[in-house]
Amino acid sequence: YKYSHDDKTTAEGHIFDIKSAADFESYVNKNSVAIIGFFKKDCVQSKEMRSVLESVAKDSSSKYAYGMVNLENNQQLFKQYFVHKVPAILVFVRGALAARYNQTMSVKEMKVFV
């Protein structure tokens, strides 16, 4: 699968900051594989997981699309995808939810997961 690189990536290089449900739907549907992190801004585990996701995104060099969803701005997405615990990583293949991981992991574990 190829990552469809666009102008909506963050300064980190490969992670799109998803700000709305419309952004989310567009992002997961236009990329063959989208790995989306669901986080809460003030959660220590979420910060750790964001760092792991950023590291893996940089290392994967455009193999997949990576995005981040913040709970404070997107509560509807959390409800829609039954994300009850953060951090959570959801993997979408061709727009459909294919996998879910609901706890922190190391960079090595994340690379195996994706």
C-alpha positions in Angstrom: 0.0 0.0 0.0 1.2 3.5 -0.7 0.8 6.6 1.4 -0.9 9.4 -0.4 1.3 12.3 0.8 -0.5 15.6 0.7 -0.2 19.2 2.1 -1.9 18.3 5.3 1.0 16.6 7.1 2.3 18.3 10.3 5.7 19.8 10.8 6.9 16.4 12.2 6.8 15.1 8.7 4.3 12.4 8.3 1.4 12.8 10.8 -1.8 14.6 9.8 -3.6 16.4 12.6 -7.2 15.5 12.2 -9.4 18.4 13.3 -12.9 17.3 12.3 -15.0 14.3 11.3 -14.8 15.5 7.7 -11.0 15.5 7.8 -11.1 12.0 9.3 -13.4 10.5 6.7 -11.4 12.1 3.8 -8.1 11.0 5.2 -9.0 7.3 5.9 -10.8 7.0 2.5 -8.1 8.5 0.3 -5.2 6.5 1.8 -4.9 2.8 1.2 -3.7 2.3 4.8 -4.3 4.9 7.5 -3.0 4.5 11.0 -4.8 6.8 13.3 -3.9 7.6 16.9 -6.7 8.7 19.3 -5.2 10.7 22.1 -6.0 13.1 25.0 -3.9 16.2 25.2 -3.1 16.1 29.0 -2.7 12.3 29.3 0.9 11.1 29.9 0.3 7.7 28.2 -1.1 9.6 25.2 2.0 11.8 25.0 4.3 8.7 25.1 2.2 7.0 22.4 2.3 10.1 20.2 6.1 10.0 20.3 6.1 6.4 19.4 3.7 7.0 16.5 5.8 10.0 15.3 9.0 7.8 15.4 7.4 5.0 13.4 5.9 7.4 10.9 9.3 9.0 10.2 10.9 5.5 9.9 8.3 4.1 7.6 9.1 6.8 4.9 5.7 7.1 3.2 4.7 3.4 3.5 1.4 4.3 5.3 -0.6 7.4 6.2 -0.5 8.5 9.8 -3.0 10.7 11.6 -3.8 12.0 15.1 -7.2 12.6 16.6 -7.5 14.7 19.8 -10.3 13.8 22.2 -11.0 17.4 23.2 -11.8 18.4 19.6 -13.3 15.2 18.2 -15.5 13.5 20.8 -17.9 12.3 18.1 -15.2 10.3 16.4 -14.3 8.7 19.7 -18.0 7.6 20.2 -18.3 6.5 16.5 -15.3 4.2 16.7 -16.0 3.1 20.4 -12.7 4.5 21.7 -13.3 4.4 25.4 -9.6 4.4 26.5 -6.7 6.4 25.3 -4.3 6.1 23.8 -5.8 3.9 21.0 -4.4 3.1 17.6 -6.9 2.3 14.8 -5.8 1.0 11.4 -8.0 1.5 8.4 -7.4 -0.4 5.1 -9.2 1.1 2.1 -11.5 3.1 4.5 -12.6 0.2 6.7 -11.4 -0.4 10.3 -9.0 -3.4 10.1 -7.3 -3.4 13.5 -7.3 -1.7 16.9 -4.8 -1.4 19.7 -5.8 0.1 23.1 -2.7 0.6 25.1 0.8 2.0 25.0 3.6 0.2 23.1 7.2 0.7 22.3 8.5 1.7 18.9 9.5 -1.9 18.3 6.1 -3.2 19.2 4.4 -0.5 17.0 6.6 -1.5 14.0 5.4 -5.1 14.5 1.8 -4.0 14.9 1.8 -1.9 11.7 
